[in-house]
Amino acid sequence: MDLNGLLNEFIAELGPSAIDIYNEPGLQHELALFLRPRVVPEGYRFELERNSSHFQVQGLPKSEMDIVIYRPDRSEMHCIELKVPLQVAVPERMFQFCIDLAFLEGLRRKGFASGMAPMITNDSNFWQGTRTEALYGAFRCAEPCTGRVPALVRRKGLQEVELASRYRFTWNPLRDGWRYLLATV
């Protein structure tokens, strides 16, 4: 399955589309409506908000998968972690995106064929601003994001996450005031 191609097709439809982007669950359902008729006829199962323990995967930075697509015999499994931050806690959402990447890396190590992490936002603080240190540089200046990634603010739970791969975040125009990036794991 070409999950990257399917996500790019969906994102292309979002540009001029009448699909209203008002929150993450809403866009997750729009993505589900787009993907389901394309993958189920090909013999895949398609599920939302599935716990990774269903696939005997534990010990990762999180456990809930936003969207999982898999063959019934589990010979091929894919996961999508979607982020749609709208005018909220920019540093926290940057770090949550990195948690998603670490989670997808863990799923890949456990046998998943691919992991995709799209982020779609109208908050320009993700791609521009005066701060460029740490994670800000990865999101705003396309500096590599890899290795130990500390949280930018004090928080409950994880204070850092480890990324095995090297990511460069490239913001692409979507529509008036909106941009997206798409990370492949």
KOLNU-700536 format. One record per residue (C-alpha): residue number from 1; residue in one letter; x, y, z. Coordinates in nm, 4 decimals, always signed. Layout:
<rs>
+-----+------+----------+----------+----------+
|  nr | rest |       c1 |       c2 |       c3 |
+-----+------+----------+----------+----------+
| NUM |    a |        X |        Y |        Z |
...
+-----+------+----------+----------+----------+
</rs>
This chain:
<rs>
+-----+------+----------+----------+----------+
|  nr | rest |       c1 |       c2 |       c3 |
+-----+------+----------+----------+----------+
|   1 |    m |  +0.0000 |  +0.0000 |  +0.0000 |
|   2 |    d |  +0.1255 |  +0.3481 |  -0.0857 |
|   3 |    l |  +0.0148 |  +0.5278 |  +0.2306 |
|   4 |    n |  +0.2310 |  +0.8288 |  +0.1495 |
|   5 |    g |  +0.0564 |  +0.8652 |  -0.1869 |
|   6 |    l |  -0.2886 |  +0.8327 |  -0.0278 |
|   7 |    l |  -0.2098 |  +1.0979 |  +0.2346 |
|   8 |    n |  -0.0742 |  +1.3345 |  -0.0288 |
|   9 |    e |  -0.3923 |  +1.2803 |  -0.2327 |
|  10 |    f |  -0.6055 |  +1.3634 |  +0.0728 |
|  11 |    i |  -0.3989 |  +1.6740 |  +0.1519 |
|  12 |    a |  -0.4289 |  +1.7880 |  -0.2109 |
|  13 |    e |  -0.8078 |  +1.7623 |  -0.1776 |
|  14 |    l |  -0.7970 |  +1.9716 |  +0.1412 |
|  15 |    g |  -0.6445 |  +2.2682 |  -0.0414 |
|  16 |    p |  -0.9405 |  +2.3918 |  -0.2467 |
|  17 |    s |  -1.1888 |  +2.1741 |  -0.0608 |
|  18 |    a |  -1.5014 |  +2.2641 |  +0.1273 |
|  19 |    i |  -1.3831 |  +2.0406 |  +0.4116 |
|  20 |    d |  -1.3838 |  +2.2563 |  +0.7221 |
|  21 |    i |  -1.0778 |  +2.2061 |  +0.9431 |
|  22 |    y |  -1.2084 |  +2.2866 |  +1.2888 |
|  23 |    n |  -1.0325 |  +2.0320 |  +1.5134 |
|  24 |    e |  -0.8255 |  +1.7155 |  +1.5122 |
|  25 |    p |  -1.1080 |  +1.4604 |  +1.5611 |
|  26 |    g |  -1.3065 |  +1.6234 |  +1.2815 |
|  27 |    l |  -1.0162 |  +1.6014 |  +1.0368 |
|  28 |    q |  -0.9403 |  +1.2464 |  +1.1534 |
|  29 |    h |  -1.2940 |  +1.1466 |  +1.0551 |
|  30 |    e |  -1.2629 |  +1.3236 |  +0.7184 |
|  31 |    l |  -0.9391 |  +1.1326 |  +0.6577 |
|  32 |    a |  -1.1157 |  +0.8099 |  +0.7571 |
|  33 |    l |  -1.3988 |  +0.8810 |  +0.5110 |
|  34 |    f |  -1.1369 |  +0.9374 |  +0.2421 |
|  35 |    l |  -0.9211 |  +0.6307 |  +0.3187 |
|  36 |    r |  -1.1804 |  +0.3629 |  +0.4001 |
|  37 |    p |  -1.3193 |  +0.3173 |  +0.0449 |
|  38 |    r |  -0.9643 |  +0.3045 |  -0.0901 |
|  39 |    v |  -0.8198 |  +0.0426 |  +0.1474 |
|  40 |    v |  -1.1054 |  -0.1852 |  +0.2610 |
|  41 |    p |  -1.1791 |  -0.3145 |  -0.0942 |
|  42 |    e |  -0.8078 |  -0.4042 |  -0.1158 |
|  43 |    g |  -0.8472 |  -0.6445 |  +0.1782 |
|  44 |    y |  -0.7325 |  -0.4199 |  +0.4641 |
|  45 |    r |  -0.8974 |  -0.3574 |  +0.7977 |
|  46 |    f |  -0.9322 |  +0.0038 |  +0.8963 |
|  47 |    e |  -0.9705 |  +0.1217 |  +1.2563 |
|  48 |    l |  -0.9674 |  +0.4483 |  +1.4515 |
|  49 |    e |  -0.8227 |  +0.4995 |  +1.8003 |
|  50 |    r |  -0.6966 |  +0.1416 |  +1.8355 |
|  51 |    n |  -0.4722 |  +0.0492 |  +2.1264 |
|  52 |    s |  -0.1324 |  -0.0853 |  +2.0222 |
|  53 |    s |  -0.1746 |  -0.3753 |  +2.2669 |
|  54 |    h |  -0.4183 |  -0.5218 |  +2.0113 |
|  55 |    f |  -0.1036 |  -0.5914 |  +1.8074 |
|  56 |    q |  +0.0964 |  -0.7165 |  +2.1081 |
|  57 |    v |  +0.2948 |  -0.3908 |  +2.1124 |
|  58 |    q |  +0.3720 |  -0.2335 |  +2.4488 |
|  59 |    g |  +0.6399 |  -0.0233 |  +2.6145 |
|  60 |    l |  +0.6234 |  +0.2677 |  +2.3697 |
|  61 |    p |  +0.5823 |  +0.6396 |  +2.4539 |
|  62 |    k |  +0.2050 |  +0.6101 |  +2.4021 |
|  63 |    s |  -0.0448 |  +0.3371 |  +2.3187 |
|  64 |    e |  -0.3358 |  +0.4790 |  +2.1153 |
|  65 |    m |  -0.3034 |  +0.4777 |  +1.7369 |
|  66 |    d |  -0.5085 |  +0.7454 |  +1.5591 |
|  67 |    i |  -0.5611 |  +0.5369 |  +1.2451 |
|  68 |    v |  -0.4394 |  +0.1829 |  +1.1840 |
|  69 |    i |  -0.4713 |  -0.0035 |  +0.8540 |
|  70 |    y |  -0.3758 |  -0.3699 |  +0.8423 |
|  71 |    r |  -0.4244 |  -0.7031 |  +0.6723 |
|  72 |    p |  -0.6406 |  -0.9446 |  +0.8766 |
|  73 |    d |  -0.3434 |  -1.1833 |  +0.9097 |
|  74 |    r |  -0.1294 |  -0.8846 |  +1.0236 |
|  75 |    s |  +0.1231 |  -0.9471 |  +0.7486 |
|  76 |    e |  +0.1098 |  -0.5760 |  +0.6664 |
|  77 |    m |  +0.0299 |  -0.2976 |  +0.9154 |
|  78 |    h |  +0.0357 |  +0.0829 |  +0.8839 |
|  79 |    c |  -0.0284 |  +0.3635 |  +1.1330 |
|  80 |    i |  -0.1158 |  +0.7317 |  +1.0940 |
|  81 |    e |  -0.0690 |  +0.9796 |  +1.3794 |
|  82 |    l |  -0.2468 |  +1.3054 |  +1.2935 |
|  83 |    k |  -0.1873 |  +1.6433 |  +1.4591 |
|  84 |    v |  -0.4094 |  +1.9476 |  +1.4019 |
|  85 |    p |  -0.2966 |  +2.2146 |  +1.6509 |
|  86 |    l |  -0.5119 |  +2.5257 |  +1.6269 |
|  87 |    q |  -0.3894 |  +2.8302 |  +1.8215 |
|  88 |    v |  -0.2775 |  +2.6248 |  +2.1224 |
|  89 |    a |  +0.0388 |  +2.5573 |  +2.3264 |
|  90 |    v |  +0.2876 |  +2.5540 |  +2.0390 |
|  91 |    p |  +0.5876 |  +2.4107 |  +2.2305 |
|  92 |    e |  +0.3760 |  +2.1345 |  +2.3851 |
|  93 |    r |  +0.2288 |  +2.0335 |  +2.0480 |
|  94 |    m |  +0.5773 |  +2.0315 |  +1.8908 |
|  95 |    f |  +0.6882 |  +1.7874 |  +2.1589 |
|  96 |    q |  +0.3720 |  +1.5764 |  +2.1187 |
|  97 |    f |  +0.4523 |  +1.5489 |  +1.7482 |
|  98 |    c |  +0.7956 |  +1.4106 |  +1.8415 |
|  99 |    i |  +0.6285 |  +1.1632 |  +2.0796 |
| 100 |    d |  +0.4177 |  +1.0500 |  +1.7823 |
| 101 |    l |  +0.7347 |  +1.0025 |  +1.5750 |
| 102 |    a |  +0.9000 |  +0.7974 |  +1.8524 |
| 103 |    f |  +0.5796 |  +0.5913 |  +1.8803 |
| 104 |    l |  +0.5765 |  +0.5277 |  +1.5045 |
| 105 |    e |  +0.9461 |  +0.4307 |  +1.5147 |
| 106 |    g |  +0.8603 |  +0.1795 |  +1.7883 |
| 107 |    l |  +0.5749 |  +0.0379 |  +1.5791 |
| 108 |    r |  +0.8126 |  -0.0004 |  +1.2840 |
| 109 |    r |  +1.0584 |  -0.1917 |  +1.5060 |
| 110 |    k |  +0.7661 |  -0.4191 |  +1.6052 |
| 111 |    g |  +0.6780 |  -0.5049 |  +1.2453 |
| 112 |    f |  +0.4631 |  -0.2225 |  +1.1097 |
| 113 |    a |  +0.5332 |  -0.1551 |  +0.7420 |
| 114 |    s |  +0.4987 |  +0.2220 |  +0.7670 |
| 115 |    g |  +0.4092 |  +0.5131 |  +0.9880 |
| 116 |    m |  +0.2964 |  +0.8561 |  +0.8751 |
| 117 |    a |  +0.2640 |  +1.1725 |  +1.0812 |
| 118 |    p |  +0.0853 |  +1.4626 |  +0.9130 |
| 119 |    m |  +0.0545 |  +1.7950 |  +1.0967 |
| 120 |    i |  -0.1906 |  +2.0521 |  +0.9616 |
| 121 |    t |  -0.2268 |  +2.3945 |  +1.1206 |
| 122 |    n |  -0.3180 |  +2.7572 |  +1.0687 |
| 123 |    d |  -0.0960 |  +2.8685 |  +1.3586 |
| 124 |    s |  +0.2063 |  +3.0410 |  +1.2038 |
| 125 |    n |  +0.3956 |  +3.0100 |  +1.5341 |
| 126 |    f |  +0.4830 |  +2.6563 |  +1.4239 |
| 127 |    w |  +0.6810 |  +2.7701 |  +1.1187 |
| 128 |    q |  +0.7944 |  +3.1204 |  +1.2170 |
| 129 |    g |  +0.9035 |  +3.3065 |  +1.5280 |
| 130 |    t |  +1.2046 |  +3.4535 |  +1.7005 |
| 131 |    r |  +1.3018 |  +3.1426 |  +1.8977 |
| 132 |    t |  +1.5066 |  +2.8892 |  +1.7023 |
| 133 |    e |  +1.6739 |  +2.6829 |  +1.9752 |
| 134 |    a |  +1.5972 |  +2.3134 |  +2.0344 |
| 135 |    l |  +1.2683 |  +2.1963 |  +1.8820 |
| 136 |    y |  +1.1856 |  +2.5446 |  +1.7574 |
| 137 |    g |  +1.4764 |  +2.5123 |  +1.5136 |
| 138 |    a |  +1.3447 |  +2.1828 |  +1.3818 |
| 139 |    f |  +0.9987 |  +2.3250 |  +1.3157 |
| 140 |    r |  +1.0959 |  +2.6784 |  +1.2089 |
| 141 |    c |  +1.4348 |  +2.6422 |  +1.0398 |
| 142 |    a |  +1.4278 |  +2.2851 |  +0.9016 |
| 143 |    e |  +1.7133 |  +2.1860 |  +1.1333 |
| 144 |    p |  +1.7368 |  +1.8101 |  +1.1839 |
| 145 |    c |  +1.5287 |  +1.6601 |  +1.4616 |
| 146 |    t |  +1.6958 |  +1.3457 |  +1.5956 |
| 147 |    g |  +1.8338 |  +1.1833 |  +1.9101 |
| 148 |    r |  +1.7254 |  +1.2987 |  +2.2555 |
| 149 |    v |  +1.4474 |  +1.5547 |  +2.2251 |
| 150 |    p |  +1.3627 |  +1.7315 |  +2.5525 |
| 151 |    a |  +1.0210 |  +1.8839 |  +2.6201 |
| 152 |    l |  +1.0261 |  +2.2614 |  +2.5763 |
| 153 |    v |  +0.8086 |  +2.3226 |  +2.8815 |
| 154 |    r |  +0.7766 |  +2.1514 |  +3.2180 |
| 155 |    r |  +0.5032 |  +1.8922 |  +3.1913 |
| 156 |    k |  +0.3633 |  +1.5819 |  +3.3522 |
| 157 |    g |  +0.4723 |  +1.2565 |  +3.1945 |
| 158 |    l |  +0.7541 |  +1.2308 |  +2.9452 |
| 159 |    q |  +1.0248 |  +1.4950 |  +2.9767 |
| 160 |    e |  +1.2153 |  +1.3751 |  +2.6712 |
| 161 |    v |  +1.1823 |  +1.1334 |  +2.3861 |
| 162 |    e |  +1.4433 |  +0.9533 |  +2.1766 |
| 163 |    l |  +1.4220 |  +0.9658 |  +1.7961 |
| 164 |    a |  +1.6315 |  +0.7057 |  +1.6156 |
| 165 |    s |  +1.5803 |  +0.8579 |  +1.2706 |
| 166 |    r |  +1.6645 |  +1.2042 |  +1.1441 |
| 167 |    y |  +1.3700 |  +1.4238 |  +1.0438 |
| 168 |    r |  +1.3570 |  +1.7551 |  +0.8585 |
| 169 |    f |  +1.0220 |  +1.9277 |  +0.8821 |
| 170 |    t |  +0.9196 |  +2.1122 |  +0.5676 |
| 171 |    w |  +0.6084 |  +2.3282 |  +0.5840 |
| 172 |    n |  +0.4014 |  +2.3276 |  +0.2664 |
| 173 |    p |  +0.1200 |  +2.5692 |  +0.1804 |
| 174 |    l |  -0.2254 |  +2.4142 |  +0.2012 |
| 175 |    r |  -0.4743 |  +2.6969 |  +0.1626 |
| 176 |    d |  -0.5230 |  +3.0510 |  +0.2865 |
| 177 |    g |  -0.3282 |  +3.0726 |  +0.6144 |
| 178 |    w |  -0.2851 |  +2.6951 |  +0.6478 |
| 179 |    r |  +0.0273 |  +2.4808 |  +0.6124 |
| 180 |    y |  +0.1141 |  +2.1153 |  +0.6577 |
| 181 |    l |  +0.4101 |  +1.8891 |  +0.7037 |
| 182 |    l |  +0.4226 |  +1.5153 |  +0.6497 |
| 183 |    a |  +0.6787 |  +1.3001 |  +0.8316 |
| 184 |    t |  +0.7410 |  +0.9450 |  +0.7134 |
| 185 |    v |  +0.8721 |  +0.6854 |  +0.9561 |
+-----+------+----------+----------+----------+
</rs>
